[in-house]
Amino acid sequence: MSGRTLIYHADAVEAMRSDLATARSTLSSELDGMFTGVDAQLVAWSESTGSRQAERAFQGRLRDGLTRALDGLDRLEQALGAARDAAENAETRNIALLD
């Protein structure tokens, strides 16, 4: 034996997955509200002004970055799901060896 041990706690993994999903949902809602609020404050700005065009360009870059961050949370949740599945599969195989 190599002496290495992996201890998997299903409840902890599911709690992390739930927390990630909640964080993603909350963050997404907060960001939508923020962008709506900014648009409401700047409603009088003409779309043809340089400042409004600069704001729109910045908002686009900001949205792209935030989308990548939210996608990262999704990938992390999926990776935890894959770890859960692998742990359950390993446990099933180990039980089968004992039977």
Secondary structure, DSSP 8 states (H G I E B T S, - for coil): ---------HHHHHHHHHHHHHHHHHHHHHHHHHHHHHHHHTTTS-TTSHHHHHHHHHHHHHHHHHHHHHHHHHHHHHHHHHHHHHHHHHHHHHHHHH-
